[in-house]
């Protein structure tokens, strides 16, 4: 179920977000714009909001291949609150193993 955020935009639920992002093939990436366009089409043309700070706090987060999402120029999404810290945590965890 989608909720309305503080900007009046419907928010994609973490479950739906996880399901879609998990379908990005291993070794492939998508841009945030393409992901938003996908959700806009899926929700009858509505502008949708991806609540990354909320997703990061959700137990499903560790199962989502979020690193497959990049900015329009292929850059890391460093403008999203908590994303840089999450990338740092992820790299330290996986480089240590």
N, C-alpha and C positions, 0 to 999 in steps of 0.2 A: 504494500500500500504506500502511496506517495503522500507526502505532507506538503504544506505550504511553508516556505521559509520566511525570514524577516523581510525579504524584498518582495514578497507576494508571488514568488515563483514556485511552481511545483518541484519538489525534490525527488530525485530518483532514489528509491529505497536501496539500502546497502545490499539486500538480497538480489535485486534486479541488477544492480551495478556489478556485483560479484559474478553473477551468471554470465553477463555479456563479456566482461573483461576476461573471464576464464576461457572464453571461446577464441581469443586471439591466439593463433598458432605459435607454438614454441619457436623462438628465433625471429619472430616478426614483431613489429610495433604498430601503433596507431597514434594519430595525433589527438589532442584534446578536442580540437575543432571537429574532426571526423566523428569522434565519440559523441559529442554534443549533437551533431547533425543526425546521427543514428537515433538517438533518443528523441529528438524533435520529431522525426518521421514516425517513430514507434508510438508516440503520444499525440497523434493527429495534429502535428504542426505546432504544438505548444513549446515555448521556450522552457527548457528544463534546467534545473540546477543540480550540480554534482557537489555534495557536501563532504568534501575530502576530510576536513577536520573531524567530522562525526564518523566517517568511515574508518579513519585511522584508529579511533578509540573502540571500534566494534570488534568482538571476538572473531568475526569472519575475515578481518583484514589480513591475517597471516596466511590465509589460503588464497588470496587474490593476487594474481601476477601483475600488480600495479606498475611495476617497472617497465612494462610494455607500453605505457602511455607517455608520450613526450609532447613538447610544445610544437607549434606549427613549423618551426625551423629545425626540429630534431633536438631541441634543448631540454634539459632537465626542468621539471616544473618547480622551480625554486620560489615562485611567488605564492604558493599555497601554504598557509600556516601549518607547520608541523611536518611538511614534506621533506625538507632538508634533513631534519633530525631523523626521520624515518629511513631515509636513504643511508645515512651514516650508520644507523643501527643495523640495517640489513647487510650492508657491506662488511661491517666488522664481524657479524655473525657468520656470514658465508665465506669470508676470506680466512677466518680462523679455522675453518673445518677442512 
